[in-house]
Amino acid sequence: MSFDGSCYHDGHDRDEAQLICQQGGGSLAIVSSEEEYDFMVANFGDDTFYVGAQWNGNEWVWDDGTTIDPNILPLLNLPDGDADNSCLMMDAGVLTPTSCDIAMGFLCETPETPETPGVCEDDDDMYYDGSCYHTGSDRDEAQLICLQGGGSLAIVSSEEEYDFMVENFGAGTFYVGAKWDVNNNEWVWDDGSTLEPGVVALLDLPAGDATNSCLMMDDGVFTATSCDIAMGFLCETPTVCEDDMSFDGSCYHDGHDRDEAQLICQQGGGSLAIVSSQADYDFMVANFGDDTFYVGAQWNGNEWVWDDGTTIDPTILPLLNLPDGDADNSCLMMDAGVLTPTSCDIAMGFLCETPETPGVCEDDDDMYYDGSCYHTGSDRDEAQLICLQGGGSLAIVSSEEEYDFMVENFGAGTFYVGGQVG
């Protein structure tokens, strides 16, 4: 939806939620027993989220193809679905039919790894009976997804914008871009501005507190909420492309610059990879030498400094054979196994380094070395998912003019486009 120079996209519908769960190796959660239902209510009962069932016209069917166990049907007390409400959500501990197109949180269920039975890698996940459960998105994840799409969580700058949001998204439950300033006792938008007095009166906002320092819209009403609850979110993205490039009615954004890459690594509990020894370097070349990606160093004007604040070990400097950086090339990438200065603004892959669960990486595609798991991002599926979350898709080339535009504006980058062998 468009309003006053911005496009609005309200987070994850049901298809996007399932895709994100599958990207993490799981699926939307199902309820296979009374014990599992009790677990979900006890641990996620305050949230509103999709679960993995759909109405087939006659009955509810879990996404794995099974029907709901008749023994737990009385417990779930499920009303029938219909054509407009063919998906299933849990809202305040109650399973309820809902539209599949509403933006809300979701509950992923991911099988445990044989190497770490009974353990979930993410401390925020909950373990139950062979699976790890994760609700998404919390407020930080929501803002990250908006930023990746070239926007930010929506703010309300006028009565007209408020009316637009209520009219078009009022049925949803989602984060907007404000936080409670506990020092000044006021709501502050994410762009640093405070709420206009007229908007404050219109929104009729309650005060926040340390526990409820984020802001959501729920059925058209703005309410203080915890920042850790999984729910939908409303992104606001300029229709004028700003930092993006415009061509023939579309905005083009070339993936992850260095700041975005580091942010994504940190969201996963790690950071951009550093090289602390020759063995470290040899591991990276052997396993990721065919890729092009950012690593965790920057040029400070005199020397290369790793993101943890340490300088490069002098004993491995001859091995790395690093040229000096400069103002235009103050970041570091590995390209075909060679560490090279580069601009921090070019879109490319990146290598995250995440502390281990002893000796094990949860993702089968990650590589383990010396206490850390290494993950290059983004692969093609992740790239497409991020584009979809931003309301677009991987770019295609539909004309010679579009090709020339892409070469001229993004030719220095290395990135996926939207074609595959049929």
C-alpha positions in Angstrom: 0.0 0.0 0.0 1.2 3.5 -0.8 0.7 6.7 1.2 2.4 10.1 1.0 5.6 9.0 -0.7 6.1 5.7 1.1 5.1 2.1 0.5 3.9 0.0 3.5 4.4 -3.7 3.8 3.0 -5.5 6.9 5.5 -8.1 7.7 5.0 -11.9 7.3 1.9 -13.4 5.9 1.5 -17.2 6.3 3.5 -18.2 3.2 6.4 -16.0 4.2 6.3 -17.4 7.7 6.5 -21.0 6.5 9.3 -20.1 4.1 11.4 -18.6 7.0 10.8 -21.7 9.1 11.9 -23.9 6.2 15.0 -21.7 5.7 15.9 -22.6 9.3 15.5 -26.3 8.7 12.0 -26.6 10.3 8.4 -25.8 9.7 5.5 -24.0 11.3 4.7 -25.8 14.6 2.0 -28.4 14.8 0.2 -29.7 17.9 0.4 -33.5 18.1 -0.5 -34.1 21.8 -2.0 -32.5 24.8 1.5 -32.2 26.3 2.7 -30.2 23.3 -0.3 -27.9 23.4 0.4 -27.3 27.1 4.0 -26.5 26.3 3.1 -24.0 23.7 0.6 -22.2 25.9 3.0 -22.1 28.8 5.9 -20.7 26.8 4.3 -18.7 24.0 0.8 -18.1 25.3 1.4 -14.3 25.3 2.2 -14.2 21.6 0.0 -14.1 18.5 1.4 -16.4 15.7 0.7 -18.7 12.9 0.9 -22.5 13.5 1.1 -25.2 10.8 -2.4 -26.0 9.9 -4.8 -25.1 7.1 -8.5 -25.7 6.5 -9.1 -28.0 3.4 -12.9 -27.2 3.2 -13.9 -30.0 5.5 -11.3 -30.3 8.3 -8.1 -28.8 9.7 -5.0 -30.5 8.3 -1.5 -30.1 9.6 1.2 -29.1 7.1 2.8 -32.6 7.4 -0.4 -33.9 5.8 -1.9 -35.4 9.0 -5.3 -34.5 10.4 -5.7 -33.4 14.0 -5.7 -36.2 16.4 -9.4 -36.8 17.5 -8.2 -37.2 21.1 -7.0 -33.6 21.3 -9.8 -32.0 19.3 -11.9 -31.3 22.4 -8.9 -29.8 24.1 -8.2 -27.5 21.1 -11.9 -26.6 20.8 -11.4 -25.5 17.2 -14.2 -23.9 15.2 -14.3 -24.7 11.5 -12.4 -22.6 9.1 -13.8 -21.1 5.9 -12.6 -19.6 2.6 -11.6 -16.3 4.3 -10.1 -17.9 7.4 -8.3 -21.0 6.3 -5.2 -20.6 8.4 -4.7 -21.2 12.1 -3.1 -18.9 14.7 -2.6 -19.1 18.4 -3.7 -15.8 20.1 -3.3 -15.5 23.9 -3.2 -19.3 24.1 -6.3 -20.0 22.0 -6.1 -21.6 18.6 -8.3 -19.6 16.2 -9.0 -19.6 12.4 -7.6 -16.5 10.6 -6.8 -15.2 7.2 -3.6 -16.4 5.6 -2.8 -12.9 4.5 -2.5 -11.1 7.8 0.9 -10.1 9.1 1.7 -11.7 12.4 4.3 -13.7 14.2 4.9 -17.4 13.7 6.1 -20.4 15.6 8.8 -22.5 14.0 9.4 -26.1 15.1 12.9 -27.4 14.2 14.1 -31.0 14.8 17.0 -31.3 17.3 20.4 -32.3 15.9 21.6 -35.9 16.7 24.9 -34.4 17.9 23.2 -32.2 20.5 20.1 -34.0 21.8 18.0 -31.9 24.1 19.8 -28.6 23.3 18.7 -25.6 21.2 21.6 -23.5 19.8 19.7 -20.2 20.3 19.2 -19.4 24.0 15.9 -17.8 23.1 14.5 -21.0 21.7 12.6 -23.5 23.8 13.2 -27.3 23.7 10.4 -29.8 23.8 10.3 -33.5 22.9 12.9 -33.6 20.2 12.3 -30.1 18.7 13.4 -26.5 19.2 10.7 -23.9 19.0 11.3 -20.3 17.9 8.8 -17.5 17.6 9.5 -14.8 14.9 9.8 -11.9 14.6 10.6 -10.0 17.7 11.1 -6.3 17.4 14.8 -6.4 16.6 14.2 -9.0 13.8 11.3 -6.9 12.5 13.4 -3.8 12.2 16.2 -5.7 10.6 13.9 -7.1 7.9 12.5 -3.6 7.2 16.0 -2.2 6.9 17.0 -5.0 4.5 14.1 -4.0 2.3 15.3 -0.4 2.2 12.8 0.9 4.8 12.1 0.9 8.5 9.3 0.2 10.9 6.5 2.6 10.2 6.0 5.8 12.1 2.9 8.0 12.4 3.6 11.6 11.5 0.0 12.9 10.9 -3.7 12.1 11.5 -3.9 11.2 7.8 -1.2 8.6 8.1 -2.9 7.2 11.2 -6.2 6.9 9.3 -4.4 5.2 6.4 -2.8 2.6 8.7 -6.0 1.8 10.5 -8.0 1.5 7.3 -5.6 -0.8 5.5 -3.8 -2.7 8.3 -6.2 -2.3 11.3 -7.0 -6.0 11.4 -3.4 -6.9 12.1 -1.2 -7.0 15.1 2.2 -5.6 14.4 5.2 -3.5 15.7 5.6 0.1 14.6 8.7 2.2 14.9 8.6 3.8 18.3 10.2 3.0 21.7 9.6 4.3 25.2 12.4 6.7 26.5 12.5 5.8 30.2 14.7 8.8 31.0 12.4 11.4 29.5 9.1 9.4 29.9 8.0 9.7 26.3 7.6 7.7 23.1 10.3 8.4 20.5 10.1 7.4 16.9 13.0 5.4 15.5 14.2 8.3 13.4 14.8 10.2 16.7 11.8 12.5 16.6 9.3 12.7 19.4 5.5 12.3 18.7 3.7 15.5 17.6 1.3 16.6 20.4 -1.6 16.3 18.0 -0.6 12.7 17.1 -0.2 11.9 20.8 -3.8 13.0 21.5 -5.0 11.1 18.5 -3.3 7.8 19.4 -4.3 8.0 23.0 -1.1 6.3 24.0 -0.5 4.8 27.4 2.9 5.3 29.0 5.4 2.6 28.4 7.8 1.1 31.0 10.9 -1.0 31.2 9.0 -4.1 30.4 6.7 -2.7 27.7 9.0 -0.3 25.9 7.9 -1.0 22.3 4.8 0.0 20.4 2.3 -2.1 18.5 -1.0 -1.6 16.7 -3.6 -4.2 17.7 -6.9 -4.1 15.9 -6.4 -0.5 15.1 -5.3 0.5 18.6 -1.8 1.6 19.6 -0.6 -0.2 22.7 2.6 -0.5 24.7 4.2 -4.0 24.5 7.3 -6.0 25.2 9.9 -5.9 22.5 10.5 -9.7 22.8 7.0 -10.9 21.7 6.7 -12.5 18.2 4.2 -10.6 16.0 3.9 -9.0 12.7 5.4 -5.6 11.8 4.7 -2.7 9.4 7.5 -1.6 7.2 7.6 1.9 5.6 9.7 2.2 2.5 10.2 5.4 0.5 8.7 5.2 -3.0 11.5 7.6 -4.1 14.4 5.2 -4.1 16.7 7.4 -2.0 19.8 5.2 -1.5 18.5 2.7 -4.1 18.6 3.2 -7.8 15.5 3.7 -9.9 14.8 2.3 -13.4 11.5 2.0 -15.3 9.2 2.1 -12.3 11.3 -0.1 -9.9 13.9 0.5 -7.2 17.0 -1.6 -7.1 18.9 -2.4 -3.9 22.0 -4.5 -4.3 21.9 -6.7 -1.3 24.2 -6.4 1.7 26.8 -3.7 2.2 29.3 -4.1 5.0 27.1 -2.7 7.8 24.2 -4.9 6.9 26.4 -7.9 6.7 27.8 -7.3 10.2 24.2 -6.7 11.5 23.0 -10.0 10.1 26.0 -11.8 11.7 25.2 -10.2 15.0 21.6 -11.2 14.8 22.7 -14.8 14.5 24.9 -14.5 17.7 28.2 -14.0 15.9 30.2 -11.4 13.9 32.1 -11.1 10.6 34.9 -13.6 10.6 38.4 -12.6 11.5 41.7 -14.4 10.8 43.7 -15.0 13.9 46.2 -17.6 12.7 47.6 -19.3 9.6 45.5 -22.3 10.4 42.4 -20.0 10.5 43.4 -18.6 7.1 44.0 -22.0 5.6 40.6 -23.2 6.8 38.8 -20.2 5.2 40.6 -20.7 1.9 39.9 -24.4 1.8 36.2 -24.1 2.6 35.2 -20.7 1.2 37.9 -19.9 -1.3 35.6 -19.9 -4.2 33.4 -17.2 -2.7 33.6 -13.4 -2.5 32.7 -12.0 0.9 33.3 -9.4 3.6 35.5 -10.4 6.6 35.7 -8.5 9.9 38.4 -5.9 9.5 38.6 -2.2 8.7 41.4 0.2 7.8 41.8 2.9 10.6 44.0 5.2 8.5 47.3 3.5 9.5 46.6 -0.3 9.8 44.0 -3.0 9.5 42.0 -3.6 12.7 39.8 -6.6 13.4 36.2 -5.8 14.5 37.0 -7.2 18.0 39.5 -4.3 18.4 42.7 -6.3 17.9 45.3 -5.6 15.2 46.4 -8.3 12.8 49.0 -10.6 14.3 52.4 -9.5 12.8 53.4 -13.2 12.4 50.6 -13.8 9.9 50.9 -10.4 8.0 53.4 -11.9 5.4 51.0 -14.8 4.8 48.0 -12.4 4.2 50.1 -10.1 2.0 47.7 -7.3 2.7 48.0 -4.0 0.8 47.1 -0.9 2.7 43.6 0.4 2.7 42.5 4.0 2.0 39.5 6.2 2.5 37.6 4.6 -0.5 38.7 1.0 0.3 38.5 0.7 4.1 36.9 -2.7 4.4 38.3 -6.1 3.7 37.0 -9.0 1.5 38.2 -12.4 0.6 38.0 -12.9 -3.2 39.0 -16.3 -4.6 41.1 -16.9 -1.5 42.9 -13.6 -1.5 42.2 -10.9 1.2 41.8 -7.5 -0.6 40.8 -4.0 0.4 37.4 -3.0 -0.9 34.7 -0.3 -0.5 32.3 -0.8 2.4 29.3 0.0 0.2 29.6 -2.8 -2.4 27.0 -5.6 -2.2 28.6 -9.0 -1.7 28.4 -12.1 0.4 29.8 -12.2 3.9 31.4 -14.8 6.3 29.9 -15.0 9.8 31.8 -16.5 12.7 29.6 -17.8 15.5 30.7 -19.3 18.8 30.0 -23.1 18.9 27.8 -25.4 20.8 30.8 -27.6 21.6 32.1 -29.1 18.5 28.8 -28.9 16.6 27.2 -26.5 14.0 23.4 -26.6 14.0 23.1 -25.8 10.3 24.5 -28.6 8.1 25.7 -26.0 5.6 27.9 -24.4 8.2 31.6 -25.3 8.7 33.1 -26.0 12.1 36.6 -24.9 13.0 38.4 -24.3 16.3 35.5 -23.3 18.5 33.4 -21.5 15.9 30.8 -22.1 13.2 31.3 -20.3 9.9 28.4 -19.4 7.6 28.6 -17.6 4.3 25.6 -15.4 3.5 23.5 -15.1 1.5 22.9 -18.1 -0.7 20.4 -17.8 -3.4 17.4 -18.9 -1.4 18.2 -16.5 1.5 18.8 -13.7 -1.0 15.4 -14.2 -2.6 13.7 -14.4 0.8 15.2 -11.1 1.9 14.0 -9.5 -1.4 10.5 -10.9 -0.8 10.5 -9.6 2.7 11.2 -6.1 1.3 8.3 -6.4 -1.1 10.3 -7.2 -4.2 12.3 -10.1 -5.8 15.7 -10.8 -7.2 16.2 -8.6 -10.3 15.6 -9.8 -13.8 16.8 -8.4 -17.1 14.0 -7.7 -19.4 15.6 -5.3 -21.9 19.0 -4.1 -23.1 18.3 -0.8 -21.3 17.8 -2.6 -18.0 21.0 -4.5 -18.5 22.9 -1.3 -19.2 21.4 0.3 -16.1 22.5 -2.7 -13.9 26.0 -2.7 -15.3 26.4 1.1 -14.9 25.1 1.2 -11.3 26.0 -2.2 -9.8 28.7 -3.5 -12.0 31.3 -3.3 -9.2 29.3 -5.8 -7.1 29.0 -9.6 -7.1 25.4 -10.7 -6.6 22.6 -13.0 -7.6 19.9 -12.1 -10.1 16.5 -13.8 -10.6 17.2 -16.5 -13.2 17.6 -20.3 -12.9 18.1 -23.1 -15.4 14.7 -24.5 -16.3 
